[in-house]
Amino acid sequence: MGQSDVAVLRGSAGEPLWPRGIVGSIAHDDEMAVAAAAGTDAFGSVGIDIETAEPLPRELERMVSTPSDRLDGLDPRLAGRILFAAKEAVYKAAFPLDRQMLGFEDISVDFQSGRAATSTGRCLRLVFIVTSHVLTLAFTRVEEA
């Protein structure tokens, strides 16, 4: 990406501080670490999350889900975990743009359209894949940011 010898430091809210011209996100669980980075010429923001592909505990699922979430077409066994990972990725993509702390209730996800929205009015694209893990990516393109 045209950068060398660059450290990704941590901001006051724990967020990664990317070099000028780059947006990105980092996530990990006990088994795996992932990162996504892109140039600011094409992407306004990027957020990534990874979770083990296991059902989300019911009490956590109730905290994460809102009536505005659309889970159509998801595996019912993993829907809560996919939603959790999606909201984490959306938060990571939205925070650098808006500098607002968001709770699960501040993010609505529509898996049918591949879109998410925040209570701050931010709209993001969303994609995910399920293997042994749930990997989600939320992003804005420059023309959308």
DSSP file (Angstrom, degrees, kcal/mol; ACC not computed):
  #  RESIDUE AA STRUCTURE BP1 BP2  ACC     N-H-->O    O-->H-N    N-H-->O    O-->H-N    TCO  KAPPA ALPHA  PHI   PSI    X-CA   Y-CA   Z-CA
    1    1 A M              0   0    0      0, 0.0     3,-0.1     0, 0.0    37,-0.0   0.000 360.0 360.0 360.0  18.5    0.0    0.0    0.0
    2    2 A G        +     0   0    0      1,-0.3     2,-0.4     0, 0.0     0, 0.0   0.632 360.0 112.0  80.6  12.8    3.0    2.2   -0.5
    3    3 A Q        +     0   0    0      3,-0.0     2,-0.3    16,-0.0    -1,-0.3  -0.903  39.3 179.3-118.7 146.7    4.0    2.3    3.2
    4    4 A S        +     0   0    0     -2,-0.4     0, 0.0     1,-0.1     0, 0.0  -0.991  62.9  13.9-143.4 154.3    7.0    0.8    4.9
    5    5 A D  S    S+     0   0    0     -2,-0.3     2,-0.5     1,-0.2    -1,-0.1   0.913  84.6 150.3  50.8  50.3    8.3    0.6    8.4
    6    6 A V        -     0   0    0     -3,-0.1     2,-0.4    13,-0.0    -1,-0.2  -0.943  36.0-151.3-118.1 132.3    5.0    1.8    9.9
    7    7 A A        -     0   0    0     -2,-0.5     2,-0.9    11,-0.0     0, 0.0  -0.826  13.2-137.5 -98.1 139.4    3.6    0.9   13.3
    8    8 A V        -     0   0    0     -2,-0.4    10,-0.2    10,-0.1     2,-0.0  -0.863  32.2-166.5 -95.1 106.4   -0.2    0.8   13.8
    9    9 A L  E     -A   17   0A   0      8,-0.9     8,-3.0    -2,-0.9     2,-0.4  -0.204  19.2-104.2 -87.1 179.3   -0.5    2.4   17.2
   10   10 A R  E     -A   16   0A   0      6,-0.2     5,-0.1    -2,-0.0    -1,-0.1  -0.905  27.1-141.4-111.7 134.1   -3.5    2.5   19.5
   11   11 A G    >   -     0   0    0      4,-3.7     3,-1.9    -2,-0.4     6,-0.1  -0.215  37.8 -90.2 -82.5 179.0   -5.8    5.5   19.9
   12   12 A S  T 3  S+     0   0    0      1,-0.3    -1,-0.1     2,-0.1    -2,-0.0   0.738 128.7  48.1 -64.8 -24.4   -7.4    6.8   23.2
   13   13 A A  T 3  S-     0   0    0      2,-0.1    -1,-0.3     3,-0.0    -2,-0.0   0.272 124.9-100.7 -97.8  10.2  -10.5    4.6   22.7
   14   14 A G  S <  S+     0   0    0     -3,-1.9    -2,-0.1     1,-0.3     0, 0.0   0.439  78.3 139.7  88.3  -0.3   -8.4    1.5   21.8
   15   15 A E        -     0   0    0      1,-0.1    -4,-3.7    -5,-0.1    -1,-0.3  -0.441  60.1-102.7 -77.7 149.9   -8.8    1.8   18.1
   16   16 A P  E     -A   10   0A   0      0, 0.0     2,-0.8     0, 0.0    -6,-0.2  -0.495  27.0-140.4 -69.8 140.3   -5.9    1.2   15.7
   17   17 A L  E     -A    9   0A   0     -8,-3.0    -8,-0.9    -2,-0.2     6,-0.1  -0.893  22.4-158.4-104.2 106.2   -4.4    4.4   14.3
   18   18 A W        -     0   0    0     -2,-0.8     3,-0.1   -10,-0.2     4,-0.1  -0.482  23.3 -97.5 -85.4 152.4   -3.6    3.7   10.7
   19   19 A P    >   -     0   0    0      0, 0.0     3,-1.9     0, 0.0    -1,-0.1  -0.250  57.9 -75.0 -62.7 156.7   -1.0    5.7    8.6
   20   20 A R  T 3  S+     0   0    0      1,-0.3     3,-0.1    20,-0.0     0, 0.0  -0.254 122.4  26.6 -52.1 134.3   -2.2    8.5    6.4
   21   21 A G  T 3  S+     0   0    0      1,-0.2    19,-1.9    -3,-0.1     2,-0.4   0.428 106.5  92.2  91.6  -0.3   -4.0    7.1    3.3
   22   22 A I  E <   -B   39   0B   0     -3,-1.9     2,-0.3    17,-0.2    17,-0.2  -0.983  47.7-172.9-130.8 138.5   -5.0    3.9    4.9
   23   23 A V  E     +B   38   0B   0     15,-2.7    15,-2.6    -2,-0.4     2,-0.3  -0.916  26.3 141.2-117.8 153.2   -8.1    2.7    6.7
   24   24 A G  E     -B   37   0B   0     -2,-0.3     2,-0.3    13,-0.2    22,-0.3  -0.985  33.2-137.5-173.3-178.2   -8.4   -0.7    8.4
   25   25 A S  E     -B   36   0B   0     11,-2.3    11,-2.3    -2,-0.3     2,-0.3  -0.985   8.2-152.8-156.9 153.7   -9.5   -2.9   11.2
   26   26 A I  E     +B   35   0B   0     -2,-0.3     2,-0.3     9,-0.2     9,-0.2  -0.980  16.8 169.0-132.7 142.8   -8.1   -5.7   13.4
   27   27 A A  E     +B   34   0B   0      7,-2.5     7,-3.0    -2,-0.3     2,-0.3  -0.984   2.4 172.9-148.8 157.7   -9.9   -8.6   15.2
   28   28 A H  E     -B   33   0B   0     -2,-0.3     5,-0.2     5,-0.2     2,-0.2  -0.989  12.1-169.8-157.9 159.8   -8.9  -11.8   16.9
   29   29 A D        -     0   0    0      3,-2.5    22,-0.1    -2,-0.3    -2,-0.0  -0.629  57.5 -72.6-130.6-163.1  -10.3  -14.6   19.0
   30   30 A D  S    S+     0   0    0     -2,-0.2     3,-0.1     1,-0.2    -2,-0.0   0.711 130.0  29.7 -69.2 -18.8   -8.4  -17.4   20.9
   31   31 A E  S    S+     0   0    0      1,-0.2     2,-0.3     0, 0.0    -1,-0.2   0.678 120.0  29.5-112.4 -23.2   -7.5  -19.2   17.7
   32   32 A M        -     0   0    0     18,-0.1    -3,-2.5     2,-0.0     2,-0.4  -0.976  49.8-156.6-147.1 148.9   -7.1  -16.6   14.9
   33   33 A A  E     -B   28   0B   0     -2,-0.3     2,-0.3    -5,-0.2    -5,-0.2  -0.981  17.9-177.9-125.2 142.6   -6.3  -13.0   14.1
   34   34 A V  E     -B   27   0B   0     -7,-3.0    -7,-2.5    -2,-0.4     2,-0.3  -0.953   6.2-173.6-136.6 155.6   -7.4  -11.1   11.1
   35   35 A A  E     -B   26   0B   0     -2,-0.3     2,-0.4    -9,-0.2    -9,-0.2  -0.989   6.4-163.2-145.7 151.2   -6.9   -7.6    9.6
   36   36 A A  E     +B   25   0B   0    -11,-2.3   -11,-2.3    -2,-0.3     2,-0.3  -0.999  13.2 174.9-134.3 135.7   -8.3   -5.7    6.7
   37   37 A A  E     +B   24   0B   0     -2,-0.4     2,-0.3   -13,-0.2   -13,-0.2  -0.990   0.7 171.6-141.0 149.2   -6.8   -2.6    5.3
   38   38 A A  E     -B   23   0B   0    -15,-2.6   -15,-2.7    -2,-0.3     2,-0.2  -0.973  36.1 -94.9-151.5 160.9   -7.6   -0.4    2.3
   39   39 A G  E >>  -B   22   0B   0     -2,-0.3     4,-2.4   -17,-0.2     3,-1.4  -0.550  25.8-130.8 -80.5 145.2   -6.6    2.9    0.7
   40   40 A T  T 34 S+     0   0    0    -19,-1.9   -18,-0.1     1,-0.3    -1,-0.1   0.552 100.8  77.3 -72.9  -6.5   -8.6    6.0    1.4
   41   41 A D  T 34 S+     0   0    0    -20,-0.3    -1,-0.3     1,-0.1     3,-0.1   0.780 116.1  14.3 -70.6 -24.8   -8.8    6.7   -2.3
   42   42 A A  T <4 S+     0   0    0     -3,-1.4   100,-2.5     1,-0.2     2,-0.4   0.677 124.2  54.3-118.4 -30.8  -11.5    4.0   -2.5
   43   43 A F  E  <  -C  141   0C   0     -4,-2.4    98,-0.3    98,-0.3    -1,-0.2  -0.914  47.7-168.3-118.5 135.5  -12.7    3.2    1.0
   44   44 A G  E    S-     0   0C   0     96,-2.0     2,-0.3    -2,-0.4    97,-0.2   0.782  78.5 -11.5 -84.4 -31.1  -14.0    5.6    3.7
   45   45 A S  E     -C  140   0C   0     95,-1.3    95,-1.8   -22,-0.1     2,-0.3  -0.982  55.2-157.3-164.9 158.9  -13.8    3.0    6.4
   46   46 A V  E     -C  139   0C   0    -22,-0.3     2,-0.4    -2,-0.3   -22,-0.2  -0.994   8.7-178.6-143.5 136.3  -13.3   -0.7    7.1
   47   47 A G  E     -C  138   0C   0     91,-2.9    91,-2.8    -2,-0.3     2,-0.3  -0.999   5.8-175.6-134.9 140.2  -14.4   -2.8   10.1
   48   48 A I  E     +C  137   0C   0     -2,-0.4     2,-0.3    89,-0.2    89,-0.2  -0.974   4.5 178.3-134.8 147.5  -13.7   -6.5   10.6
   49   49 A D  E     -C  136   0C   0     87,-1.9    87,-2.6    -2,-0.3     2,-0.4  -0.993   8.8-162.4-145.7 151.2  -14.7   -9.1   13.3
   50   50 A I  E     +C  135   0C   0     -2,-0.3     2,-0.3    85,-0.2    85,-0.2  -0.999  13.3 170.4-134.2 136.8  -14.1  -12.8   13.7
   51   51 A E  E     -C  134   0C   0     83,-2.1    83,-3.6    -2,-0.4     2,-0.1  -0.980  41.8 -96.3-141.0 149.9  -16.0  -15.1   16.0
   52   52 A T  E     -C  133   0C   0     -2,-0.3     2,-2.4    81,-0.3    81,-0.3  -0.470  44.1-112.6 -63.9 138.4  -16.1  -18.9   16.5
   53   53 A A  S    S+     0   0    0     79,-2.2    -1,-0.1    -2,-0.1    80,-0.1  -0.454  76.3 119.0 -78.7  73.4  -19.0  -20.4   14.5
   54   54 A E  S    S-     0   0    0     -2,-2.4    27,-0.1    24,-0.1    80,-0.0  -0.940  74.2 -83.7-131.8 153.7  -21.0  -21.5   17.5
   55   55 A P        -     0   0    0      0, 0.0    23,-0.1     0, 0.0    22,-0.1  -0.274  45.9-118.0 -56.8 143.0  -24.4  -20.5   18.7
   56   56 A L        -     0   0    0     21,-0.3    24,-0.1     1,-0.1    25,-0.1  -0.653  37.5 -98.1 -79.4 136.8  -24.5  -17.2   20.7
   57   57 A P    >>  -     0   0    0      0, 0.0     4,-2.5     0, 0.0     3,-0.6  -0.286  33.4-119.5 -55.2 141.2  -25.8  -17.7   24.3
   58   58 A R  H 3> S+     0   0    0      1,-0.3     4,-2.2     2,-0.2     5,-0.2   0.862 111.1  53.8 -52.7 -44.1  -29.5  -16.8   24.5
   59   59 A E  H 3> S+     0   0    0      1,-0.2     4,-1.0     2,-0.2    -1,-0.3   0.871 112.4  44.4 -64.5 -35.1  -28.9  -14.0   27.1
   60   60 A L  H <> S+     0   0    0     -3,-0.6     4,-2.0     2,-0.2    -1,-0.2   0.875 108.9  57.1 -73.7 -37.9  -26.3  -12.3   24.8
   61   61 A E  H  X S+     0   0    0     -4,-2.5     4,-2.3     1,-0.2    -2,-0.2   0.891 104.7  52.3 -59.2 -39.6  -28.5  -12.8   21.7
   62   62 A R  H  < S+     0   0    0     -4,-2.2    -1,-0.2     1,-0.2    -2,-0.2   0.843 110.4  48.8 -65.6 -32.5  -31.3  -10.9   23.5
   63   63 A M  H  < S+     0   0    0     -4,-1.0    -2,-0.2    -5,-0.2    -1,-0.2   0.833 116.0  42.5 -73.3 -33.0  -28.9   -8.0   24.1
   64   64 A V  H  < S+     0   0    0     -4,-2.0    -2,-0.2    40,-0.1     2,-0.2   0.869  99.3  79.4 -83.5 -39.9  -27.6   -7.9   20.6
   65   65 A S     <  -     0   0    0     -4,-2.3    40,-0.1    -5,-0.2    43,-0.1  -0.447  53.9-176.0 -80.5 141.7  -30.8   -8.2   18.6
   66   66 A T    >   -     0   0    0     -2,-0.2     3,-1.7    38,-0.1    -3,-0.0  -0.899  40.6-107.8-127.5 160.7  -33.2   -5.4   17.9
   67   67 A P  T 3  S+     0   0    0      0, 0.0    41,-0.0     0, 0.0    -2,-0.0   0.755 116.9  59.9 -59.7 -23.7  -36.6   -5.4   16.1
   68   68 A S  T 3  S+     0   0    0     39,-0.1     2,-0.2     2,-0.1    40,-0.1   0.612  80.9 104.6 -82.5 -10.7  -35.1   -3.6   13.2
   69   69 A D    <   -     0   0    0     -3,-1.7     2,-0.6    39,-0.1    41,-0.2  -0.494  59.3-153.0 -71.5 138.9  -32.5   -6.3   12.4
   70   70 A R  B     +d  110   0C   0     39,-3.3    41,-2.5    -2,-0.2    42,-0.3  -0.946  20.5 170.7-116.5 109.9  -33.4   -8.5    9.4
   71   71 A L    >   +     0   0    0     -2,-0.6     3,-2.0    39,-0.2    -1,-0.1   0.152  20.7 152.6-105.6  16.9  -31.9  -12.0    9.7
   72   72 A D  T 3   +     0   0    0      1,-0.3     3,-0.1     3,-0.0    -2,-0.1  -0.188  67.4  14.8 -52.5 133.1  -33.7  -13.6    6.7
   73   73 A G  T 3  S+     0   0    0      1,-0.3    -1,-0.3    38,-0.0     2,-0.2   0.368  93.4 128.2  86.3  -4.2  -31.8  -16.4    5.1
   74   74 A L  S <  S-     0   0    0     -3,-2.0    -1,-0.3     1,-0.1     5,-0.1  -0.564  73.5 -98.3 -84.6 149.9  -29.4  -17.0    8.0
   75   75 A D    >>  -     0   0    0     -2,-0.2     4,-1.4     1,-0.2     3,-1.3  -0.531  33.8-140.5 -59.2 116.9  -28.8  -20.4    9.6
   76   76 A P  T 34 S+     0   0    0      0, 0.0     4,-0.4     0, 0.0    -1,-0.2   0.802  99.3  58.0 -57.7 -29.4  -31.0  -20.1   12.7
   77   77 A R  T 34 S+     0   0    0      1,-0.2   -21,-0.3     2,-0.1     4,-0.2   0.836 120.0  27.4 -67.6 -32.5  -28.4  -21.9   14.8
   78   78 A L  T <> S+     0   0    0     -3,-1.3     4,-2.7   -23,-0.1     5,-0.3   0.399  89.8 102.7-110.2   0.4  -25.8  -19.3   14.0
   79   79 A A  H  X S+     0   0    0     -4,-1.4     4,-2.6     1,-0.2     5,-0.2   0.886  83.1  49.5 -55.9 -44.0  -27.9  -16.2   13.3
   80   80 A G  H  > S+     0   0    0     -4,-0.4     4,-2.5     2,-0.2    -1,-0.2   0.903 112.5  47.1 -62.5 -41.8  -27.2  -14.6   16.7
   81   81 A R  H  > S+     0   0    0      2,-0.2     4,-2.5     1,-0.2    -2,-0.2   0.900 112.6  49.3 -67.5 -40.8  -23.4  -15.1   16.3
   82   82 A I  H  X S+     0   0    0     -4,-2.7     4,-2.4     2,-0.2    -2,-0.2   0.915 112.2  48.6 -64.4 -42.2  -23.4  -13.7   12.8
   83   83 A L  H  X S+     0   0    0     -4,-2.6     4,-2.6    -5,-0.3     5,-0.2   0.920 110.4  51.4 -62.9 -43.8  -25.4  -10.7   14.0
   84   84 A F  H  X S+     0   0    0     -4,-2.5     4,-2.1     1,-0.2    -2,-0.2   0.945 112.5  45.4 -57.0 -50.4  -23.0  -10.2   16.9
   85   85 A A  H  X S+     0   0    0     -4,-2.5     4,-2.3     1,-0.2    -1,-0.2   0.880 111.9  52.9 -63.1 -38.7  -20.0  -10.2   14.5
   86   86 A A  H  X S+     0   0    0     -4,-2.4     4,-2.6     2,-0.2    -1,-0.2   0.925 109.5  47.4 -63.2 -44.9  -21.7   -7.9   12.1
   87   87 A K  H  X S+     0   0    0     -4,-2.6     4,-2.4     1,-0.2    -1,-0.2   0.865 110.9  52.1 -67.6 -34.6  -22.5   -5.3   14.7
   88   88 A E  H  X S+     0   0    0     -4,-2.1     4,-2.2    -5,-0.2    -1,-0.2   0.931 111.7  46.3 -63.5 -44.9  -18.9   -5.5   16.0
   89   89 A A  H  X S+     0   0    0     -4,-2.3     4,-1.8     2,-0.2    -2,-0.2   0.899 111.8  51.3 -64.8 -41.1  -17.6   -4.9   12.4
   90   90 A V  H  X S+     0   0    0     -4,-2.6     4,-2.7     2,-0.2     5,-0.2   0.929 109.1  50.8 -61.9 -45.0  -20.1   -2.1   11.9
   91   91 A Y  H  X S+     0   0    0     -4,-2.4     4,-2.7     1,-0.2    -1,-0.2   0.934 109.8  50.0 -57.2 -46.4  -19.0   -0.4   15.1
   92   92 A K  H  < S+     0   0    0     -4,-2.2   -46,-0.2     1,-0.2    -1,-0.2   0.825 114.5  44.4 -64.7 -31.4  -15.3   -0.7   14.1
   93   93 A A  H  < S+     0   0    0     -4,-1.8     4,-0.4    -5,-0.1    -1,-0.2   0.843 117.6  43.9 -79.3 -34.6  -16.0    0.9   10.7
   94   94 A A  H >X S+     0   0    0     -4,-2.7     4,-2.4    -5,-0.2     3,-0.9   0.849  98.9  70.1 -80.8 -34.9  -18.3    3.7   12.0
   95   95 A F  H 3X S+     0   0    0     -4,-2.7     4,-3.0     1,-0.3    -1,-0.2   0.886  96.2  50.5 -56.5 -46.0  -16.2    4.8   15.0
   96   96 A P  H 34 S+     0   0    0      0, 0.0    -1,-0.3     0, 0.0    -2,-0.1   0.815 116.1  44.6 -63.3 -26.0  -13.3    6.4   13.0
   97   97 A L  H <4 S+     0   0    0     -3,-0.9    -2,-0.2    -4,-0.4    -3,-0.1   0.893 130.9  18.4 -81.7 -42.1  -15.9    8.4   10.9
   98   98 A D  H  < S-     0   0    0     -4,-2.4    -3,-0.2     2,-0.1     3,-0.1   0.620  83.6-140.3-108.0 -17.2  -18.2    9.6   13.7
   99   99 A R     <  +     0   0    0     -4,-3.0     2,-0.4    -5,-0.4    -4,-0.1   0.836  57.1 136.3  55.4  35.4  -16.2    9.2   16.9
  100  100 A Q        -     0   0    0     -6,-0.2     2,-0.4    -5,-0.1    -1,-0.2  -0.947  57.8-129.1-115.3 131.6  -19.3    7.9   18.6
  101  101 A M        -     0   0    0     -2,-0.4     2,-0.4    -3,-0.1   -10,-0.0  -0.658  32.9-162.6 -73.4 129.9  -19.5    5.0   21.0
  102  102 A L        -     0   0    0     -2,-0.4     2,-0.2    16,-0.0    -7,-0.0  -0.932  10.1-151.7-119.5 140.2  -22.3    2.7   19.8
  103  103 A G    >   -     0   0    0     -2,-0.4     3,-1.8     1,-0.1     4,-0.2  -0.530  40.3 -97.2 -95.4 172.2  -24.2    0.0   21.6
  104  104 A F  G >  S+     0   0    0      1,-0.3     3,-1.5    -2,-0.2   -38,-0.1   0.865 125.5  59.6 -56.7 -35.7  -25.8   -3.0   19.9
  105  105 A E  G 3  S+     0   0    0      1,-0.3    -1,-0.3   -42,-0.1   -41,-0.0   0.644  97.2  61.6 -69.4 -13.5  -29.1   -1.1   20.0
  106  106 A D  G <  S+     0   0    0     -3,-1.8    13,-1.9     1,-0.0     2,-0.4   0.412  97.5  67.4 -91.0   0.7  -27.6    1.7   17.9
  107  107 A I  E <   - E   0 118C   0     -3,-1.5     2,-0.4    11,-0.2    11,-0.2  -0.983  60.7-168.5-126.8 127.8  -26.9   -0.6   14.9
  108  108 A S  E     - E   0 117C   0      9,-2.8     9,-2.5    -2,-0.4     2,-0.4  -0.953   9.7-160.5-115.5 139.3  -29.5   -2.2   12.7
  109  109 A V  E     - E   0 116C   0     -2,-0.4   -39,-3.3     7,-0.2     2,-0.5  -0.946  13.0-169.9-123.3 135.5  -28.5   -4.9   10.2
  110  110 A D  E  >> -dE  70 115C   0      5,-2.9     5,-1.8    -2,-0.4     4,-1.4  -0.909   2.5-176.7-123.6 100.9  -30.3   -6.2    7.1
  111  111 A F  T  45S+     0   0    0    -41,-2.5   -40,-0.1    -2,-0.5    -1,-0.1   0.777  79.9  64.4 -70.6 -25.4  -28.6   -9.3    5.8
  112  112 A Q  T  45S+     0   0    0    -42,-0.3    -1,-0.2     1,-0.2   -41,-0.1   0.918 115.2  29.4 -63.0 -43.3  -30.9   -9.5    2.8
  113  113 A S  T  45S-     0   0    0     -3,-0.3    -1,-0.2     2,-0.2    -2,-0.2   0.605 105.3-124.4 -91.8 -12.9  -29.6   -6.2    1.4
  114  114 A G  T  <5S+     0   0    0     -4,-1.4    12,-2.5     1,-0.3     2,-0.3   0.845  70.3 123.0  71.2  33.4  -26.1   -6.5    2.9
  115  115 A R  E   < -EF 110 125C   0     -5,-1.8    -5,-2.9    10,-0.2     2,-0.3  -0.889  41.5-169.4-127.6 156.0  -26.5   -3.2    4.6
  116  116 A A  E     -EF 109 124C   0      8,-2.3     8,-2.8    -2,-0.3     2,-0.3  -0.971   5.9-160.3-139.2 155.3  -26.3   -1.8    8.1
  117  117 A A  E     -EF 108 123C   0     -9,-2.5    -9,-2.8    -2,-0.3     2,-0.3  -0.980   6.4-146.6-136.7 148.8  -27.2    1.6    9.6
  118  118 A T  E >   -E  107   0C   0      4,-2.2     3,-2.0    -2,-0.3   -11,-0.2  -0.731  30.8-111.5-110.8 163.2  -26.2    3.3   12.8
  119  119 A S  T 3  S+     0   0    0    -13,-1.9   -12,-0.1     1,-0.3    -1,-0.1   0.641 117.0  64.8 -66.8 -13.6  -28.2    5.7   15.0
  120  120 A T  T 3  S-     0   0    0    -14,-0.3    -1,-0.3     2,-0.1   -14,-0.0   0.453 123.0-104.1 -86.2  -1.4  -25.8    8.4   13.8
  121  121 A G  S <  S+     0   0    0     -3,-2.0     2,-0.3     1,-0.3    -2,-0.1   0.514  72.4 145.7  92.7   6.1  -27.2    8.1   10.3
  122  122 A R        -     0   0    0     23,-0.0    -4,-2.2     2,-0.0     2,-0.4  -0.622  32.7-158.7 -79.4 132.4  -24.2    6.2    8.9
  123  123 A C  E     +F  117   0C   0     -2,-0.3     2,-0.3    21,-0.2    -6,-0.2  -0.943  15.0 179.5-112.3 135.0  -25.0    3.5    6.3
  124  124 A L  E     -F  116   0C   0     -8,-2.8    -8,-2.3    -2,-0.4     2,-0.2  -0.923  27.3-119.8-133.1 155.1  -22.5    0.7    5.6
  125  125 A R  E     -FG 115 139C   0     14,-3.0    14,-1.9    -2,-0.3     2,-0.4  -0.628  30.8-160.7 -88.5 155.9  -22.1   -2.3    3.4
  126  126 A L  E     + G   0 138C   0    -12,-2.5     2,-0.3    -2,-0.2    12,-0.2  -0.994  15.9 170.3-145.8 131.9  -21.8   -5.7    5.1
  127  127 A V  E     + G   0 137C   0     10,-2.4    10,-2.8    -2,-0.4     2,-0.3  -0.966   8.2 178.2-135.3 154.5  -20.5   -9.1    4.0
  128  128 A F  E     - G   0 136C   0     -2,-0.3     2,-0.3     8,-0.2     8,-0.2  -0.981  13.8-159.6-151.2 162.1  -19.8  -12.3    5.9
  129  129 A I  E     - G   0 135C   0      6,-2.0     6,-2.6    -2,-0.3     2,-0.5  -0.990  11.0-147.6-141.4 146.2  -18.6  -15.8    5.5
  130  130 A V  E     + G   0 134C   0     -2,-0.3     4,-0.2     4,-0.2     2,-0.1  -0.972  39.2 128.9-119.6 122.8  -19.0  -18.8    7.8
  131  131 A T  S    S-     0   0    0      2,-3.0   -78,-0.0    -2,-0.5     3,-0.0  -0.089  93.4 -35.8-129.0-124.2  -16.4  -21.6    8.0
  132  132 A S  S    S+     0   0    0     -2,-0.1   -79,-2.2   -80,-0.1     2,-0.3   0.652 141.1  34.5 -73.7 -14.6  -15.1  -22.7   11.4
  133  133 A H  E    S-C   52   0C   0    -81,-0.3    -2,-3.0   -80,-0.1     2,-0.6  -0.868  85.2-118.3-130.3 162.9  -15.4  -19.0   12.2
  134  134 A V  E     -CG  51 130C   0    -83,-3.6   -83,-2.1    -2,-0.3     2,-0.5  -0.948  31.9-171.2-101.1 120.0  -17.8  -16.2   11.3
  135  135 A L  E     -CG  50 129C   0     -6,-2.6    -6,-2.0    -2,-0.6     2,-0.4  -0.966   4.9-176.1-114.5 122.7  -15.8  -13.5    9.5
  136  136 A T  E     -CG  49 128C   0    -87,-2.6   -87,-1.9    -2,-0.5     2,-0.4  -0.920  10.2-167.6-121.6 147.2  -17.6  -10.2    8.9
  137  137 A L  E     -CG  48 127C   0    -10,-2.8   -10,-2.4    -2,-0.4     2,-0.4  -0.994   2.9-174.4-133.8 125.4  -16.5   -7.1    7.0
  138  138 A A  E     +CG  47 126C   0    -91,-2.8   -91,-2.9    -2,-0.4     2,-0.3  -0.937  19.2 157.5-115.6 142.7  -18.3   -3.7    7.2
  139  139 A F  E     -CG  46 125C   0    -14,-1.9   -14,-3.0    -2,-0.4     2,-0.4  -0.994  33.2-141.9-158.6 161.3  -17.2   -0.9    5.0
  140  140 A T  E     -C   45   0C   0    -95,-1.8   -96,-2.0    -2,-0.3   -95,-1.3  -0.976  22.5-134.4-123.2 144.2  -18.0    2.4    3.3
  141  141 A R  E >>  -C   43   0C   0     -2,-0.4     3,-1.7   -98,-0.3     4,-1.6  -0.622  30.5-108.7 -88.7 157.4  -16.8    3.4   -0.1
  142  142 A V  T 34 S+     0   0    0   -100,-2.5     3,-0.4     1,-0.3   -99,-0.1   0.897 120.4  53.5 -55.3 -43.3  -15.4    6.9   -0.6
  143  143 A E  T 34 S+     0   0    0   -101,-0.3    -1,-0.3     1,-0.2  -100,-0.1   0.662 115.0  42.2 -68.5 -13.6  -18.5    8.0   -2.6
  144  144 A E  T <4        0   0    0     -3,-1.7   -21,-0.2     1,-0.1    -1,-0.2   0.610 360.0 360.0-102.7 -18.1  -20.8    6.7    0.3
  145  145 A A     <        0   0    0     -4,-1.6    -2,-0.1    -3,-0.4    -1,-0.1   0.480 360.0 360.0 -73.1 360.0  -18.8    8.0    3.3
